[in-house]
Amino acid sequence: MSEIEFGLDTFGGVTHDEHGRPTPHPQVIRDLVGDAVVADELGLDFFAVGEHHRPDYAVSSPETVLAAVAGQTSRIRLGSAVTVLSSDDPVRVYQRFATLDAVSRGRAEIVAGRGSFIESFPLFGYELADYDLLFDEKLALLAELIEEQPVTWSGTTRAPLTDQRVFPTTAQKIPVWVGVGGTPESVVRTARHGFGLFLAIIGGGPARFSSYIDLFERAQDQFGVPRQRVAVHSPGLVAETDEQARELAYDGWLAQRNKIGAERGWGPAGPREFEDEVARGSLYLGSPETVAAKLARTLTTLKVDRFDLKYDQPVPHAVQRRSIELYGEKVVPRVKDLLA
């Protein structure tokens, strides 16, 4: 088994103080940059920032935040989680990440996806009826752009390109992943373009995603493309004890779960669902030993090259920061020992 990488993901979720008051967006962003600096100091491999356009998340321009991180770090790789490619221009996405790659000295990675929310579509003038077409066409164009050769392309979602060069160029090809929530079509499309597979496992048992990884490998072989890496992204919180982690996380988890659930037509959640996710699902919550043991079981079950903990749970920022420290100092070394 090749050595597995360990990273952190954040959507820039708005934290709150000890009185329950939300932290202003500018402070959330500054805190996030500090988190990335700590992650670099801890020796973690990857730090990713998501894109959202709603009040409960502070980051709408991941590349800008990551450029600030690049100036304060030296080795950790930097990417998005995810860039909402459907409502963006692939040329501008490529240019922004090529710029990030330059200022970070070759540490940029693109994680492209449809996004888990739809606010960006009306914001930028796109029709939800074109949801699938937008992503298909723009991902195909991005696949050509990263080769840094003259591009001739035409489609229905943006102006055509004819023998067009795009700048700046990079010292090496930027790694591209596709964030996938778990549909076979998305897995096969990712394989066809030769991109890495970034599985967002946010609920339920992780073992059910083994079939998607197997499909990804078979599809790559059938398309005749080199095998690409697989990553997993899941939420969690590490605290000193299991009891402390539950106490810190439950209220925020419940509020966030039911808010999103109401938007998507899900039924209300409660303690039983929370405990099931902690015990058997994809919520990595507890003491360092508990989280490490659960993570090792997942990484024994799934053939992946990277695991990212989505650390921005709806808790005070000091709790998030301590979770990062425990993850880097105790969880990751313990997982490596268990896997060895």
Buried (B, 14 or more C-beta within 10 A) or exposed (E): EEEBBBBBBBBBBBBBEEEEEBBEBEBBBBBBBBBBBBBBBBEBBBBBBBBBBBEBBBBBEBBBBBBBBBEEBEEBBBBBBBBBBBBBBBBEBBBBBBBBBBBBEEBBBBBBBBBBBBBBBEEEEBEEEBBEBBBBBBBBBBBBBBEBEEBEBEBEBBEEBEEEEBEEEBEEEBBBBBBBEBEEEBBBBBBBBBBBBBBBBBBBBBEEBEEBBEBBBEBBEEEEBEEBBBBBBBBBBBBEEBEBBBEBBBEBBBEBBBEBBEEEEEEEBEEEBBBBBBEEBBBBBBBBEBBBBBBBBBBEBBEBBBBBBBBBBBBBBEBBBBBBBBBBBBBBBBBBEBEE
